[in-house]
């Protein structure tokens, strides 16, 4: 991505987290001294920002997307994943400060925040660019929804639903009909999320790949498969079954009906994480997955 001067910083705070809100206030003062604007998301926390006497302006989604040159995320992986939907059609830098539990994506510790910001303002940083997926939900020739995911697209059944059948096509070529509790289509970033729990492989984040992982397949020979990310993937719900849900990044859900289609393509927009200079992906895996312990 093109490196440019940081004139405006957006901040996204983990909901209902007092310490993260306090840090946002400290960030506001720090940036003000350097002549850099700060805008905040989401709306429901602005009253608490103001109660702390923080100089943080609330920004509607469109303004946030257009003005923020850098987004600071004060939260965990869930907050980071929701931030991927705030970048719009611009590629911006994202700095993740871990206020969560796992912290796969929020790499920086709280005490590292201001030194990391100093380095960013001076142009001294590395970028870890993550692939995202564009998703469309279609029914009877009508597009019901379009969005973008950082982790995964999931089609699965409700609690009392029967095994569902999902037809998969790759660039209009028939791949297979999966009979299972559901199907996960994940990015390399999402390979360590739901897909991993369902038996999928760990894929290095910079790989040009998409992972298809069936959830509890009816036939044991239906195993996860890794596909190129430059292809269009189409999912079709084949059998009549109530209670089937399309879930995006585990945060947005849509009810599906028989013959609904889901189109998935690699997004032209990348999610650009600022990478800590003293850690790498294998450090994260060893620490978070407790390898060899």
N, C-alpha and C positions, 0 to 999 in steps of 0.2 A: 504494500500500500504506500501511497505518497505521504511522506512525512511533512507535516506543516506545523506552524506555530499554534500553541495551545492558548486560545483566547477565552474559551468558555468550557467549564467542567460541569458535567451532570453527575448527580449523586443519587444512588438507589439504595435505600436502607431496608434491612430486614424488618418486616412488620412486627410491631409491639416488642421491640428490643431496645431497652433503655440505654445500654452502653453504646450500641451502634448509633443511636440518635445523638448521644453526647459527643461521639467521635465526629459526626457530621457537623456539629457546631464548631468543633476545633478546626475542622477542615475549612469551614467558612471563613474563620478569622485568618487562617494561614494563607488562603488564596487572596483574600481582600488586601493583605499587605503587599501582594505581588501584582495587584491590578488585574486579577483574573476573575471573571464572573462565575457564579455558581448557581445552577438551577437544579430543582429537586423533583423527584418522583418517589412514591405515588401521592395522589391528592389527599387521601384520608389521613396522612401523617403531618400535613402542613400546620395544623393547629398546634401540634406538639412541637414542631420546629419553632414556631413563633413564641410558644410558651417558654422556650429556652433562650429567647432573645437572639435567635440565629438569623443572620441575614441570608436566608435561602428563599429564593422566589420559586413558587410553584409554576411548572411549565406543562401546558397541554402536550399530548403525545407528539403532535406535529412539530411544535416549537422545540421540544426536547430532541427530536430526531434531527432537525435542521441545524440547531445551534451548538450542540455538544461536540467538542473536538476530542474530549476524553471523558469516559464514564468511570466513576469510582463506585464499586459495588461493596457495600458494607453488609455482609451477610454470609450465607452458605451457598451451596451449589444450587438450591432451589431458587434463591434470589438471583443468582447468576443466569440461570436458565431463562427466567422471566425477562431478564435484561436483554437477551438476544432478540426479543420481539420489539424492543424499543429502539433498535438501531436503524430501522427503516431501510432506505435504499442507499445509505451512506456507510462507508467503512470507517469506523472510528476505533480509537484505542480503548481498551477496557482493562482497568486495574482492579483485581479482586482482592479484597481484604477479608480474611476468614473470620467470620463470627458464627460459623456453623459447627457441625460435628466432624464430617468427613473432610470436606475441603479439597475435592479433586480439582475443581476449577478455580476456587479462590485460593491462590497459591501463597499470597503474602501474609505474614503475621502482622498483627496490629502495630507492633513496635517498628515494623519496617516501612510503614506507610509514607511518612514524610521524606525519608531518604529515597524511597522509590519515586516519589513525586519530583523531588529535586533532580534526579537522574533523567526523568522523562522531559522536564522542562529544558534540560541541557542537551537533549537528544541522545542520551546514553541509555539505550534499552534494546532488548531483543523482543521480537514479536513471535508468538506461537499462533499461527493462523489456523482456525478450525473450520471445516466444511459444515455448512448447514443445508437443510433440505426444504424445498418449496413443496407445499402440499395442497391439493385441491380435492374437495368432496363433491361428487356429482350424483344426481338422481334424475332419471328420465330426461336426460339432455340438459339439465339445468344445474349450474354451479351453485352449490349451497354455501360453500365456505372456501377461502384460501388463506393460507398462513405459512409460517416458517418455523422449523424446529432445529434445535441444536443437538438434542439427544436422540429422540426416536418418535416414530409413528407406530401406534399399537391398535390393532383391531382385536377385541376380545369379547367374551360372552359375559353376561350378567351372572349372578350367583346361581340362579335356577335354570339357566338356559342349557340346551343340549350342546353336544359337540357341533362346532360350526365348520363350514367348508368355505375356504377362501381360494379362489383361482388367482394365480400369479402369472403375469406376462411381463417379459423384458423386451422393450422395443418392439412390442406387438407379437413377439414370439412366445408361445405357450411354454411355461416352465413347469408348473405342477399345480395340482389342487391339494391344498393342505387341509386335512381334517384334524382339527385340534381345538384346544380351548381358546386359541388365538394365535396371532402372528405379530412379531415385532420387526420393524424395519428401522435399523439404527445406523447412525454415523459412527465413524471411529471413536469420536468423543463419547457417544452413547454405548459403546461396546462394554464399558465397565459399569453400566447401570442395569436396567431391567433385563437386557439381553444376557448379561453375564449370569444373573440369577436363574435365567431359563436355560442355561447350558451353552450359551454362545461363546465365541472366542474373544480374547482380548486383542484388539487391533491398534497398532501404533497410530497416534493421532494424525500424523501427516500422510498416512496411506490414502490413496485414491480408491476408496472402497465403500460399499454399503453392505450391511450384514442383515440377512433374513434369518430370523430365529423363530421356529414354531414353539408355541407354549403347550406343553404336555400333549404332543402329537398322538393321534389315535394309532398310527403306524410307526413303530420304532425306527424304521429305516428313513423316516423324514427327519433329516438332521439339518443343523444350521448351514447356510451357504453364504459365501462371500462373493459379491458381484462388483463389476466396475461402476464407479460413481458417475460416469458420463452417459448412462443409459436412463431411459424413462421406465419406471416400474409402475404397473397397474395392478391394483388389487380389486377383485370382484367378490362380493358376498353372494354365494350361490344358493344356499338352502334357505328355506323359510324358517326364520328363527327370531323370536322377539328378544329384546334385551341385549342386542349387540351394540357395542359402543366403539367409536373411533376416538382415540385419545392422543393428544399432541403434547409431547414432553411431560406427560403425567399431570398437566395443569389445565388443559382445555379439553372438554369432551363433547361429542356429538352423537346422537342416536343414529344408528344405521338401519336400513331396510333392505329386503331382498333385492338383489341386482344393483345395489349402490356400487359406485366405482370410486376408488381413491387413486389419484395420480400423484406420483412422487418423482421429483427431479432435483438434481443438484442445484443449489442456489448460486447465483452469480456473486452474491454478497458473502464475504467471509467474516467470521467472528474473530477479531484480532486481540488476543490476550497478551498483556505485557508479561513476559516471562522472568522469573527471578534469576539473577545471574549465578546464584550458588546452588541451584537445584535443577534436576532434570526429571524426565517422565518416569524413569526407573526408580528414582528416589521416592516419587509419589506412590508408585505401585508397592514398593517394599514397605513403606510406612503405613499406607492405607489398607492394603490387603494382608498385611502381616505375613509376608512370604517367609517361609522357613522358620516360623515361630510357633 
